[in-house]
Amino acid sequence: MDQPYEQSKLQQAKERWEAERLDPALAKVSRPRMPSDVKQQRLYTPLDGDGRDYENDLGFPGQYPYTRGVQPSMYQGRLWTMRQYAGFGTPEETHERFEYLLNQGQGGLLVAYDLPTQLGFDSDDDRAKGEVGVVGVAVDSLADMETIFSGLPLEKASPSLTMNAAANVALAMYVAVAEKEGVPAERISGTTQNDILKEFIARGTQVFPPRDSLRLTVDVIEYCTANLPRWNAINICGYHVREAGSTLVQEVAFALANAITYIEACLERGMDVDAFAPRLAFNFSASANIFQEAAKFRATRRMWARLLQDRFGAKQAASLMFRTGAGSAGSTLTAQQPENNIVRVALQALSGILGGVQSFHSASFDEALAIPTEHSALVALRTQQVLAHESGAAEVIDPLGGSYYVEALTDQIEAEVNLYIAQIEADGGMLQAIEDGRAQAQIAEASFAQQQQIDAGEKVMVGVNQFQDDSDPKIELHRPNPEIVAAQIAKLQQLRRERDNGAVQAALVRLEDEARGDGNLMYPILEAVRAYATIGEICGVERKVFGEYQAASI
Amino acid sequence: MSMATERKTPIRVLIAKPGLDGHDRGAKVLAHAMREAGMEVVYSGLRQTPAMIVNIAVEEDVDIICVSIMSGAHLTLFAEIMELLRAEAGETIPVLGGGIIPAQDIVTLTEMGVREVFTPGAPMAAITACIEGLVPA
């Protein structure tokens, strides 16, 4: 295709085919096309690869710009990690579920905390009423983390701690558990989500104002860089942005704009980009649109490598690698005919695998109704195992590479995301976009447009706006157990009586002093956690110093 | 649309997010849809206690309250809202619910006095029509 003569000959042939064959065929019968975030043609040809340079734009897996994968061997070496989001009720129940999942061949843990824990409230706080142990496990103090993880293979478990506003407390608790279990700091691996900026625009568990929140995030990154070489300090999430209703392009753009904000804050703190960039990881959404999603992961890998090298001057290969987990898009799962979700989740997992992700969480088919039962969680895990061992998708590295369609889509997504990020930066960057409510409004707009397409029947949701039936789904659902709340509270109150309260008070005073200054709060928090201060006490000090964020109204 | 325009004054709706749940996609989409249907919308913002919600409803003199919960805390939070509402407003303000709510809990919520519960997949027009049916012109 290098020769302009060949190119124009092909162009003419394509136009002839359109006029003589395609258009007459469509005039006889054509169906409405699926609405798409990303504008697409009906057919892709070599014309769409015009100007692409193999080595510069695609390269080999494990080589710059990593479009085809971050590791040279990808799934030929090791399959992705099947990491299921789990956790509910008491620490004891969660410990059991974790043990079960590890025994069923799950590779890593993804810890779901209940909302009071995520927001830094103890289980007996008034504001925790009705929420203790419901969407995740209740963790009030180090004692609860000991219960969850005691006896599990910590070096293998590689847990992802899904905490943001109080990510520092969660990490401190895990470090303290590892100390007690005798695992040296340099050997513990895992991830803290620690991505507070996306909470403001998409997930809603922010506590402190944006700039104080950013300080706490950087504290964790700085602490991990200095002490935990195998820990992913942050999991920058496009996932929740997409779940909040954004387009695919917005998902990538907001996640990368948030990432840029974190990198700049770390550099401002005097850190070297190659010291921390290798510990930045990502978490993206995977819908059932397998080609668009695969192209998204490929485009983002290339963008990340270019961003880190060209803009931030990173020199280490590890700094340039966009390592990402992905999760099935929960918001696309339906309460109607819930078994259909098994099929959706299989496609979503395939999207992630064709996109070359490092880990995947496949949602359970009852996600639109309740949190998973043991049965539905197992079906979700088995779905990934079938894809891994029976589909052949893991047998060739980047199997979609070279597809006229997917390569063109990869280029297009990169170009559109770059434009979007340029606009965010021209408007003053992510912190400004959050404080002005602009990012939130843009996502809400996309989400409304999507709902309109569904309501109008343009976007078909099987079982929801087409192919409906009224039969009641006969599936067994997880029921939260209200009795656990009293047990959790009793344990907490006993802890408050039995611990060394002098040591707790001293640690909290030191934390408050440091918070009013500009020290890294991970160190005083670790001290408080070791003394069995509760999450409510620790976050209470931070609330006192930083205040609470009030969102602009809509 | 047509029903809304026949009214002398627009319907005032409170969209409320009780508890600690931060998932407000549905709340925001509905706020938009209701405004397009000619209603006035007051949005509580995140993390409101039942008492705060009932206070806003009374102070803002709303015609109906739409409560959105995704976190599974619906039984506890709706019970408190309905009880406070009975005490403060004599149960004159109808309440609708929406969110991830299993069928057997919908029965319980209806027994508490919640007029209708919408689950994922409900079209926006069904919700605005329900509101127009419940609020007398």
Interface residues (C-beta under 8 A of the other chain):
Chain A: L115 P116 Q118 L119 F121 D126 R127 A128 K129 G130 E131 V134 V135 E199 R203 G204 T205 Q206 E243 A244 G245 S331 T334 A335 Q336 A368 L369 A370 I371 A444 S447 F448 Q451 Q452 I454 D455 M461 V464 N465 D472 L477 P480 Q550 A551 S553 I554
Chain B: G19 L20 D21 G22 H23 D24 R25 K28 V29 A31 H32 A33 Y43 G45 L46 R47 T49 S71 G72 A73 L75 T76 L77 I100 P102 A103 T119 P120 G121 P123 M124 A125
